[in-house]
Amino acid sequence: MSDNKANQQGPLTRTTCPYCGVGCGVLAQMNDRGIVTVKGDETHPANFGRLCSKGTALSETVYLDERLLYPEILDEQVSWEQALSTVAGRFQEIIAEHGPDAVAFYVSGQLLTEDYYVANKLMKGFIGSANIDTNSRLCMSSVVAANKRAFGEDVVPGCYDDLERAKLIVLTGSNTAWCHPVIYQRIVRAKKDNPDLLVVNIDPRQTQTSSIADLHLALRPGTDSILFNGLLAWLDSAGEHNALFTSHFTNGLEAAMKMAKDTAPSIEVVAEKCDLAVDEVKKFYRLFARTERSVTVFSQGINQSSSGVDKVNSIINCHLFTGRIGRPGMGPFSLTGQPNAMGGREVGGLANQLAAHMELTNEGDRERVKRFWQSPQIADKEGHKAIDLFNAIHVGKVKAVWIIATNPVVSLPEADKVKAALEKCELVVVSDCVRKTDTAQLAHIRLPATTWGERDGTVTNSERCISRQRSFLQAPGMAKPDWWIITEVAKRMGFAEAFPYTRSADIFREHARLSGFENDHSRLFDISGLADITNQQYDALAPIQWPITKQDPQGRARLYTDGRFNTADKKACFIAVEPRPPATVPTDEYPFVLNTGRVRDHWHTMTRTGMSPRLSAHTIESYVEIHPDDARSHAIDDAELVELVSPLATSIYVRARLSDKQQRGSLFVPIHWNQQFSSQAAVGSLIRAVLDPISGQPEFKHSVVRIKPCKARWYGFIIARRKPALKYAKYWARSRGKGFWRYELAGEDLPEDWSEHAHALLNQPGEDESWVEFYDKAKNHYRAARIINDRLDSCIFIFSSHVLPPRDWLISLFQKDTISSEERANLLRGEAPHEQADTGRIVCACFNVGEKTLRKTIDEKGLRSVEEIGEQLRAGTNCGSCKPELAELLK
């Protein structure tokens, strides 16, 4: 076979990225050698060809390592028939004995809409319980409730195009540069094209997003409602009231304004309560007042709060007061966290919802859905929301739970209690694509599900745009789509007639029909214009924003353009917001506020991104960001291991990262690390399950902890082509590299002899094996490298201090088939020979550009801008996620 034929490309598939709620279009292709390539889809309206580092590295996450490939019962491989019949039979037994509320589903915003729809239908319409909730409860439920209070329906009024049309963008509670990088790059480009565009960043931390801000308000954590109440009151005193709009199209202004003026009567009071300078607050208020085309973009920093619903409504109030909604370049805009959080909201995936934006507590809606589904019964009361659901499992009220495409043992607050609940549960079923997540290891029954690249269906992004995820890979092993698994269980429970689906298009058409069923324009969510599409039309469906009806066959970008809302009187509602402090406050014993969130290149609990060498190179272990003054007062050095302890008597071990961009008295820890990638770094175990009373969303942004150095007798690292079986490490964190695994280590216990232990740990039979070693037993100092056939196989470095040699040059040797004599001579120093370059820590994941390379090029070439760096090294020219860090290096 010729080389050309050997690298023949398969068909190009248009699909959608499976990460955040931006919903970027992706072009995927596989050649006849099984190599997958991805690039951005220039025709997709969400990204126009841009991809972030995670999207760019999707090709590294589609292979079979660590996949769940076969159904399992009690760790034994079984047939699909046995697994499905067992699940259905056990659910029926428990329902017969204890009633429908004794079973529950916990699902995910990473499901496709079709998967979500059948799960919701089975639980609410046929089992007859509303005990189905979703991990979107953790990120979007506060904005759902706030939208319903203000607009009468869970509707995002604007679209991404508003970001380019705005003159002022307020980014609040969102590290957009890292969490929604493509949106951030759209803003960067809009600001470059339109120098009049101003950006305000409101965040207690100075994040990468702050690099684009004309004004950064580092407010006291938890005081967002005070700031926006103050804005509402100030707008009134400054004469910025759109009286024509509020008098004709809103209700409740008087009560909302009175509360705003009572709680935030002046700029001085707001500044004091928010711990801001008076001039900063005044500048923000004046900018907002004089700029009609204003968009307020918000995300988890607002939602994940014990008063998250009120915080969202305080933002919406300001837009209603100025009439800045329903028109180009203005409005409140919520960025969803997951790829299909919006789709889950459309099908009623939350425990307090019905499908198609209908209300579970509304008798007319329940009867309507029941008639449409022809269901024998329908849930008539709200089910357990996420935290209450696992509490109910813990006390035995819920005896069977089916967890689909999510990892609650890591992602929920009070994570240790969640684990204990599942350990006690009578029946735990897990559908997932990965066999050994922290949650899947507790399952009695595991069901192998397809994942991105294999799935076929739809997702809806933050701007209501429905896009197709299309398969371009065959499902491995016996993996099946989630909708198929749920449908087959439903059939075995006796509901075959109601679940006749043979492909995802069947489900989508039913979902679309239900959205228009007896709607009469009462609900904006209506995609009935797609109810009769053929299979071929479904396969070819282009991105389109709902509503999609006979009146709007091509969809609609902006809603509420006519000032008519979805309340009973068609008027929007102001909400009187009384600011409440966070539920937990620092004490002498627990003096630090703990904030959590994402890092640039990882996603949720790392089951996908942890498999990518490119994405693992930027942040290789979890960390706590702490202000240098706080570190000094607690005797903590940069890069030292520390222990964080919560009032729950739980603790984690992470690396200290000193940063003056962090507020004094506050700490930040990323959410991603779990027991698969670190010994004890799951931050969810520290966080109390404090909930918003309306939405049930947990307060992830404001827990309390204490911090102290974590001294060990030894520190070290291992770089090896296989995973070693660690024995003496109290602390370990692992990350994947290209052809190797990297481990950071520390411990209290010592082996009798490090050399003997290292040989036992790393030895594998091999030809021409040789070791290079240095051992000072008295100082507990050991370095060794194992070489097979002149190829570096593994290395281990052990010190008595946490200050260790750099790893970057050693890592580069694992990409070589042979190492030279000069390289071999330098192995135990961990430093490159003078004639070789050490690239340093990876900054640009897209083009593998390291920090040392960047610093050297900046100095030697006299570079003065991020654009000049891109011209020289390509860094920052693809996804742009690293641009804030490049700007910091230039400084």
N, C-alpha and C positions, 0 to 999 in steps of 0.2 A: 504493500500500500504506500502511495506517495505521501510526502509530508503534507501537501495541500489537502488531500483527502483525510488524512489523520486528524486534521484540525478543522474539519468542516463544521460550520456553525448550524445549529438548529434554528427553528423559527423564532422570531422575536415576539415576546409576549408582553402586552401592556397590562400592568398590574399596579397595586398600591402598596406602599411601605407599611409594615406591620407595627411601627413604633408609635410615635406621639399623635395627637389629634390634628396635626397640620394636614395629614392625608396626602402626602406627596405621591405623584405618579412615578412609576418605575418601569423601565424597559429591561426585561430579563431574557437571557439567552443561555443555552447550554450547547456545548459542542459535542462531537461524537466520542470524546475522551472523558465526558462527564464533568468538564470544567464549566462552572457557571460564571457569567459576567453580568453586572448590573450597571445601569446608568440612569440618570434622571430623564423623565419624559418631558420634552420641551413643549408638548401640546397640552399637558395637564394644567388646569387653571390654578391649582394650589401651589405649584412650585416652578412651573415653566422651565423644567430641566435641572433645577437646583436639588441637591441632596446634602444632608448633613453627614457627619462622619459615620454615624450608625447606618444610615441608608447606603452610603458608599460601600460599607463593608458587609452588606447583606450576603454576598457570595461566600463569605467565610463561615456562615452560620447554617448552611443548608445540608450539611453532611451528617453522617449517621452516628457520630460519637455520642454516647450516653442517651441514645433514643430509647423510648419504650416501643418495642416492635410487636409484641404479642399480648393478648389478654392474659391476665394472671389472677389467680385466686390463692391467697396466702402464699405468695411468692412462687407458685407453681404455674407453668404455662398451661393454658387450657384453650379450647376452641371458642370461637365467637358464640356459638350456640349455647355452650355451657355458661359462659360469662353473662350473656344477656339474660338467659333464663334465670340464672341465680339472682341477678340484680332485681329483675321484675318480681320474682317469687318472694324474695326477702322483703321488698317494699310492700307487696300485697299483704304478707303476714303481719308486718308491723302496723299497717293501716287498719287491718281487720281487728287487731287486738287493742290498739291505742288511739285510733283515729287519724285522719289525714294530717293533723298538725304535728304528729310525731315524726314526720319526715321533712326533709328540707333539701333545697339546691343552693349551692353558692357558686356563682358563675362569674364571668369576666368581661371587661371592656375590650379584651383581645379576641373575643368570639366574633364571627361574622353575624350580620343581622339575621340571616336565616337560621343559624344555630340558636341564637338568642330567642327567636320567635317560637320555635318548637318547644324549647325548654319552658318558656313562660306559659305557653298554651297547655302543655302537659300538667304542670303544677297547679296553675290557677283554675283551669277549665275542666280538668278531668280528675286529677287527684283531689282537687277542691280545697287546697290550702294556698295561702299567699306566702308561704315560707320559701320564697325564692328571692335572694338578694344577690348583689354583685359587688365586685371590688370597686366599681364606680361610686359606690357609697363613700369610699375613702377619698374621692377626689372631686366629684361633681354634684353630689346631692344637695349641697348648700345653694348652688346657683340654680338648680332645678326648683327648689322651694322659693327662692327669691324671685325668679322669673314668674312663677305662678302667682305670687302675691302681687307683683307689680303689673303684669300683663294679662293675667288670667290663664296663661298657658306657658309651658316651658319652651320658650322661643328665643333664639339668638337673632336680634333684629338686623344686624349688619353683615358685612362680608369682608374678605381680605382686601378687596379693591379700596375700601374705605381708608386703609392704612396709607395708600399712595395718594389719596385725595385730601387727607387731613393736613391741617396746619399745626396741630398740637397732638402729640401722642403721649398719653400718661400710662406708663408701665408700672403697675402696682402689684406687689405680691407675686412677681414673676421674674425669675432669672431667664428671660427669653433667650438670651444668647446660648445657653446650654440646654434648656428644656424644650424650646421650640426654635431651633437654630435657623430654619428656613424662613420663618416669619421674621426673625431678627434680621436676616440678610435682606429681606424685602424692605424693612425699615431703613437699614443702612443705605440701600440703593435709593430709596425715596428721598432720604435726607441729602444724599449727594446730588440727585437730580433737582431737588428743590431746597436750596439753602435757607428758605424761610421756614421750613419745617423745624419745629422745636420738640424736644423729647424731655419729659420729666420722669425720673425713675424714683419710685417710692419703695424703699426696702431697708430694713434695719442693717443689712449687710451691704457693703460695697462689692457688688458682684461683677462678673464679666460684662453684664448688661449695662452697668453704670458707665462703661467707657464711651458709650454713644450719647449719654445724657448731657443736656445743657444745664440741668439742675438735678442733683441727687438729694432726696430727703431721707436721711437715716433716722427715721422716727423710732420711738421706743416700741419694742415688740408689743403687739396687741392693741395699739391705739389708732388703728385705721379708721374706725367709725367716728372718733373724735375729729380727726382731720377732715373727713368728708362732711360731717355735720357742720363743722366750722365753715367749710366752703359753701354749703347751702345757705347758712345764715349770712355770710359775707356777700354772696351774690345778691341777696335781697337788699342788704343795706347799700350796695353799690348800684342799685337800680338795674340789675341784669336779669330781671324777671321777664319771661316771655308770657305775659298775661293772656294774650290771645290764645296761645296753645293751652295753658293750664286751665283756663276757664271753660274751654270747649271740649277738651279731651282728657281731663284728669279729675280725680277726686282725692280728698284727704290732705290737701296741701296745708291747711291751717294747723292741723295737729302735728304734722311732720315738721313744719317751720317752728312751731312753739317748742317742740322737743329739741330741735337743733339749737335754737337760741338759748334755751335753758342749760344745755349741756356744753355748748361751745360758743359762748356769747361774744367773744372777741378774738382777734388774732393773738393777743398776748396770752389769753387763757389756753388757746389751742397750742401755742408754742411751748408753754410750760408743761402741759399734760403730755405732749408728744415728745418732749425733750428736744425741741428744734429751736433754731434761732428765729426771732421774730421776722427778720428780713427774709429768711428762706420761705416761711409760710406766706408772707405778703407777696413775694415774687410768684409763687405758685398760684395763689388765688387770682392775682392780676392777669397772669398768663391765661388761665382758664376763662376768666371773665371776658377778655378782649378777643378771644379766638373762638369764633363760632364753630369752625370745623375742627372739633375736638373728639378724639376717640380715647376712651379709657379701657385699656387692655389689662385684664386681671386673670389670675390663675390660683394655684394652690396656697400661696401666701395669704390670700383672702379667704378662700373656701375652707381650708383645714383649720378651723377655729371653733371654739365653743360658742362663738357668736357669729359664725360665718355667714348665715343667712342675713342677719342684720347688716353686716359689712357690705355685702353685695347690694342690698337695698339702699344703703347710704350713698353708694356710687350711682345707682339708677336714679335716685331722687334728684341729684344734681343735673343729670341729663334731661329729666322730665321738666325741671324748673326752667331750664333754658330752651326747651323745645328741641334739643339736639338728639333727635332719634328719627329714624325712618328716612333720612336724607343722606346724600353722598358725603363721606368724610366725617361722619359724626356718629356717636352712640356708644353705649357700654358694650364691650366685647369680651366674652369669656373664652379663654383658650382651654380646650379639653385636654386632659392628660393622656388618654389612651386612644388607640386608633379607631375604636368603635364605641366610645362612651356615648356618643350621640345616637348611634344606632340602637344601643341598649335602651336608651331613654324612649326612643320611638316605639319599641315593642313592649314597653312596660316592664323592663327587667328589674326594677326596684320593687321591694316588698310592699310599697304603698302605692303602686301604680297598676293601671290596666293597660292593655295594648292600645296603640294608636292614639296616645295622649288622652285616653279616657280615664275616669276616676274610679278607683276601687270602692270608695265610700259613697258613690252616687248610684242609687238604685236603678235609675234609667240606663246609665252606662253599663252596669253589670248585666242587666236584662238584655241589652243590645248585643253585647259581646257573646253572651250565652247563646242567643238565638243564632248569631252568625256562625259560631263554632258548633252549634247543635250539641252542646256539652251537657252531660247529665247533671252537673252541679257546677257552681262557680264560687270561688272564695268571696266571702261577704265581709271580711274584716282584714285589716293590714296584717301582714306577716311580721316575723322577726327581722329587724334590720341587722346588719352584719354583726355588730358587737353583741347585741342581744341574742342573736342566733347562736353564737358560740357559747355564750353564757347558758343558753337553754340546753345546748348539748352537754355542757359541763355538769349541770344539775340533773340531767336525765330526762328532761321534757321532750327533747328531740333525740330520737333513738337511731336515726339513720340520716346520713348526709351524703349528697353527691356533689363533689367539688370538681368544677370543670374549668380548666385552663387558667388556674391561678394558684398562688402559693401562700395561703393565709398564715401559715406557721412563721413566716418571715415578715409579711407585709402588714399584718394587723398590730395594733397596740396591745400591750400586755401579751406579747407573743408566747411567753412560756405558759400562760394560762390556756391559750388556744391549743397549744401542743398537748397539754394535760387533758383538755376536753376531748380531743380526738383519740387520745390513748384510752379514754374511758368509754368512747362511743361504741354502741353495739354493732353498727355497720358503717364503715367509711368506704365510699367508692370514689376513686379519682380517675378522671379522664385527663390525660395529658400527653404531650409528645416526649417528655423527658422522664426517665424511669426513677431517678433518685433525687427528686427535689426534697426539700425538708418535709413537705406535706405528703408527697407520694410515698415516702418511706413508712408512713403511718397507716396506709390504706390496706384494707382487707382485700379489695378488688381493684385492680388497675386495668384501665381500658385505653389502648393505644390510639391516639388521635393524630390526624394529619396536622400539619403546620404550614407556615408561609411557604409558598412555592408549590404546595400540593393541594391547597384548598381552593374552592371555587364559590364565590358569593359576593356580597356587597358590604361596604362599610360607609359610614357617614362621618365627615370631618367637622371641625369646629364651625365652619361657615354653612352647615347644612348641605354640603355637597356629597351626593351619593356617588361612590366610585366602585368599580369592580376589582376584586381580587381574583386573579385567574391562575389556574395551575399551569406550570410548565415542567413539573417533575412528577414522576410516578410515586404513589404512596409506597413507602418502604414496608417490608414485612407484611403485617396484617393490619396496619393502621387504617382507620376509617374516618370520614368527616364527622364532626360532632353532631350535626343534624341527623346523620344516619344512625348514629349510636342511640341518640335520644328517641328517634322514631321507632327503632327496633325494640327498645324497652317498652315504649308505649303500646306497641302491637301486642307484646307478650303480657301486658297488663289488661288486655281486653279492649283496647281502643283503636283497633286497626282501621276502622272505617274513617275515623277522624284524622288519621296520619297516613295518607296514601302516597306520600311523596316518593318520587323516584329520582329527583334531581333538585338542586337548589333553586332552579327557576320556578318549580312548582310552589315552593314556599314563598318566594318573593311575590309571585302573583297573588297569592292569598293575603299576604301582608298588605299589598297595595289595595286590594279590594276592601279589606277591613278599614283601611284609613279613610275611604270615601263612603263607607256604609252608613247611611242615615246621618251624614255629616251636616249637610245644609249650611256649609260655611261657618259652622260653630267652632270648628277646630282648624287652625292653620296647617297642622300636620295633615297633609292630604297628598298622597302620591297615586291616586286612583287613575291618573292619566297613563300609568304604566301597568294597570291591572290586566290588560289583555295582550301584553307583548308576547311574541312568540319566543321559542327557545333561541332561535337565531338572533332575534332582536336583543334578548337578554345577554347573549354571549357578546354582542357587539356594543352593549350599552356604554355610551360616553358619559363622562362626569356631568352631573346635573344637580342643581340646587332645588330642594323642595321649598314651597309646594309645587306639585306637578299635576295640573288638572286640565280640563277642557279649556278653561279660561287662561291658564298659564302652561301650555304644553311644553315649553322650553324651560320651565322653572322660573324662579324669581330670586334676584340677588338680595334685595332689601325688603323688609317687611314693615308694616305699620306706616307705610308712606301716606295713607289717607287719614291717619290719626285715629283709626278704629282699632280697638284692642279686643281681647277675647274674654273680657269680663261680662257680667250680665248686662250692664248698661253701656258696654263697648268703650268704657273710659279706663285709662291707666290709673293705677292707685299709688299715690305717695304712701310711704310707710314711716310712721313715727319710730325713729330708732333711738333707743336709750343705750348709749355705749356701756358695755360691761367689760370689766377687766378679765384677763385670762383666768381660768379656773384654778390654776396652780401658780403660786408665787414663791420666789426664792426665800429661803430661810437661812439661818446661821449654819445649819447642818447641810443644807442643799442650796448653795448660794448662786448657782449658775442657771440661766435660762438655756435650755437645749432646743435648738432648731434643727430640722431635718429636711433633706431634699435630694435632688439628683446631682450627679456629676455629668460631665460633657459626653462621655463615650459609652456609658453603661445605661442599662434599661431595667427597671423594676428589680427583680431578684436575680438577674444575670443568667438565667437559664439559656438565653440566646447569646447575648453579647459576651458572656464569659467564655464562649467557645471561640471568639475571634482574637487572634494574636494582635491584629492592628488596634482593636478597641481596648485591649488589655494593657497596651504599652503606655498609655497616658497616665492612668491612675492604677497602680498595681496592688494597692492594699487600702483598706479603709483608714480614715484619719479623723481627727477632731481639729477643727480650726479654732484657734484661741488667740486673743489679743496678747501681744508681747508683755504688757504690764501685768496681766493676769497670770501669764506663764511664769514671770519672774517672782510674783508673790507666792506662787505654789511650787517654786523650785523645779520648774519643768523646762527642759531644753528642747530646742527644735529637733524633730525626728526621733525624739525619745518615745518609748512606749508608755502609755498612761492607762489608767483604769478609770472608767466613769461608772458611778454607782447611783442608783435611783432610789426613791422612797419605797419602791416595790421590793427592795432587797435583791435586786438584780444588777448585774454589772457586765460591761464589755471592755475589751482591750483593743486599743487602736493606736495609731501613730500620731504624735502631736505635730501640728503644722501651724507655726506662728505667723500671724498676719495682722497688720494694723488696719486692714479693711474690715475686720470683725469688731463689733462693739465690745467695750469692756463689760464684763458680767454676762456675756452671751457666748455660746458655743455652737458650732455647726458640725453635724455628722451626716454623711450620705446614707441613703436608705438601702443600698443594693446588696451589701455583703451578707452571706448566709453560711450555713455549716458546710456547704460544698466548697466554699472558697476562703473560709477563715475559721479559726478555732472558736472564736467568741466575739463576733462583731455585729451581730444582728441588733440594730438599734431599736427595733420595735419592742424588744424585751424591756427597755427602759421606760417606755411611754405609757402613762396611765390612760385608760380608756375613758377620757372625758369627752362628752359629746355635745354637739349643738342640739338643744332640746327640740328643735323643729325638724332638722334634716337628719339627725343621727350621725353626722359626719364627725370623725374624731379630730381632736386638737393636736395635730402632729407638729405644729410650729411653736409650741410653748409648754415644754415639760421642765422639770427642775432636776438637777443632778449635782453631785460633787465630783471633783477630779483630783487625782493624785498620781505621782510618778509610779511606774510599775518596774521596779528594779528586778533584774534577773541575774543569775550567776553566769550566764553565757548568752551571746547573741550570734546570729549567723545567717547565712543564706545557702541555698542549694539551687543549682541550675542543672537540670538533667533531662534526658530524652524520654524517661519514663517517670511515672509518679512513684516516689519512694514511700515505703511504709514507715512513717514517722513514729518514733518511740519516746523520745525524751523532751519533745517540744511542748511547753505549756502554751506558748503562743505560736501560731503559724498562719500565714496567709499565702495562698497560691494564685498565680495568674498564668495564663497560657501565652506562650510565644510561638513563633514559627518553627516547629520541630522540637520544641522543648517545653518544660514546665519550670516556672520560677517559684521558689519558696523563700519567704522571709521568716526567720525563726528566732525564738528566745525560750529559755527554759531555766528551771531550778535544779532538776535532777541531772546528774552527770553520768555518762558511761564510764566504765572502768578505764577504757582506752579509746580515745577518739579515732585512732587509726583503724583499730579492729572494727569499731562500730561503723565507720564510713564504708569500709570494704563490705561489710555485711549488708549495709543499707543500699549500696549502689551497684554491687557486683552483679553482673549477668555474664553468662558464658560468651566469650568472644575471641576471635583470633587476634594474635599479636597485641594482647592487652598489656598496657603499661600504666603505671601510676607515677605522678609527680607529687611529692608530699613535703610538708614542713610541719613539725610538731614540737611545741614548747609546752610540755606538760605542766610545768610549774606555773606558767602564766595562763594556762588554759587557752592556748592559742594554736589553732590547727588550720592548715590550708592544704587542699589536695585537688588534683584533677585526674580523671580517668580517661585514658586515650585508647581507642580501638582502631587499629589499622590507620594510624596517623589522623584520625578524626576525633575531635573532642566529643566525648560521650557524656561527661558530667563533671561538675566541680562542687566543692563544699568548702566554705570558709567559716570558721568559728573564732570568735573573739570574746574577751571579757567586757568589752565596751560596745554600746550600740553604734558607735562610729565605725563604719565598715568601708572597705574599698568600694569604688563605683562598680556597678554591674554592667554598664553599657558596652564596654569593649569586650568583656567576656561573652556577653550575649551575642555580639556580632560574630564571634568565632563559631557559633553553632550553625551559621549559614554557610560554612565552608566545608568542602569535602575533605580537605587536608589542612593541617596547620603547619606553618614553617618552624624551623628551628628557633628563629628569633621570637616567634609568638610563644612557642613552648617554654622558652627561657623566661618570658615575662608572665606566664600564667599565674604564678603564686603571688606576684605583685598586684595583679588585677589591673594593670595599666598597659596601654598600647605601647609598642616600640615607637621611638621618636618619629620614625618615618611614616607611621600609620596615624590616621585621624580617628579620634574618639568622638562620635557624633553627639553623645550625651542623651539625656532624657528626651523621649519623643514628645514634641510639641504639636507638630502637624501630622495627624494620623493618616490623612489621605495620601501624603507623599513621603511619609516616614522621615521627616526632617527633625533632627535633634536640637536640643538647646545649645550645645557647644558649637554646632555648625552655624546656628543662627547668630550667636554672639560674635563668633569669629568673622562671619561675612559682614555683619553690621559694622564692626570696627574697621575691617580692612577696606571695605567699599564705601564707607562713610554714608551708609543708608540712613534716610531720614523719615521714611514713610512705610506703611504696611504694603502699599502698592509696589514700592521699590524692592522690598523683600520678595514679593511674589514674582517680580521680573527676574530676580537672581536665582531663587530657589524653588519657585512654584508654591511655597507655603502660603496658605490662605487663599489660593486661587480656585479651589474647588468648592467645598461646602462653606468655608468661611468661619467655621466654629472656632478656629484657633486665632482669629484676628484680634480679639481682646488681649490674648496672651502675647501676641506679636507686638501689639502697641505697648504693653508693659515692658517688654524687652528693649524697645526703642527708648523708653524713658530712662 
